[in-house]
Amino acid sequence: MKNITVPKHIAIIPDGNRRWAKEQGEKPWIGHKVAAENLEHIVDTARELGVEYMTLWGSSLENLEKRPLAEKKALLDIYKTFFKKLISSDKIMKYGVRVRVIGQWREKFPKVLVNLFENGIEKTKKNTKFNLTLCLAYSGDDEMISAIKSIVESGVGANEISGEHIKRNLMTSDLPPVDYMIRTGGEPHLSVGFMMWDIANTQLFFTEKLCPDFDEKAFRVALEEYASRGRRHGA
């Protein structure tokens, strides 16, 4: 993949974990675990190829409210394991990886997990070479509503509100627009307003592969597809 054009910012909706687990005769959280392991390799590959920003959707507010208790506990354990491994890796500082976590995780997650995330965010906040954002207990609808409330509370007049005001009040305020959004799982749709402001002009890629099967090779195929597309930007 030498000299291939890569997106500056990639977002991934990793769908299909539970269906994959069911097909394998496993508990749902096994699908989540395998998917997390896949995504670790994909993040490394993206960084090596020159992608500057990568955003991964880990869970929505709806996931945490509707999933069975055993699955929710297993998900939190996976987050803990994944994040501990991430921030303790030598790669974090060696390659200048900055980690962000957006969503309502501070309100919804156990204190021990919140502290772990806070420590990782603080440890990496000065890194600038590669930006990894995790969306946890996240809803795009909730993000937009919160942004609008913040704008109203700030006293900005209705006629003065601009796109800059909206972006400044989003959880993604310091992230650039998404260039390429990948959704696994074979269902070509978006969910609960995922990053709605930031994907307004994104290229979309939907794959039939369930996330635990969406490996580094499949990711490279997606990048080749991106490089083959022409962007007219309204022209």
Beta strands, then each sheet from edge to edge (+ up, - down):
strand 1: 9-13
strand 2: 53-57
strand 3: 97-102
strand 4: 130-135
strand 5: 180-183
strand 6: 203-206
sheet 1: 3+ 4+ 2+ 1+ 5+ 6+
end
